[in-house]
């Protein structure tokens, strides 16, 4: 918040549009997990361990949230990524650069 010159109140107010801070945070964690599940570098990491690494303490809750967000389970995504990579050309959400630009714009 300090890096963008935004107060906590402003950030929380802006995030109300997407369901609030906790919803936004969960979505960002799920998007990062999505990227890791697609990556060959993380194929050896158990899905439960990835869930834990992304702030989910329960693998079942992670799987349910993941399915709600993306329409497929973490296991299905991993399988598609390994066997049909052309079906999954882009990552969900914005890149780090896009987020920086977006936050900079909303602070004005």
Secondary structure, DSSP 4 states (H G I P E B T S, - for coil): -GGGT--HHHHHHHHGGGT-HHHHHHHHHHHHHHHHHH-GGGTTS-HHHHHHHTT-S-HHHHHHHHHHHHSS-HHHHHHHHHH-GGG--S-SS--HHHHHHHHHHHT-
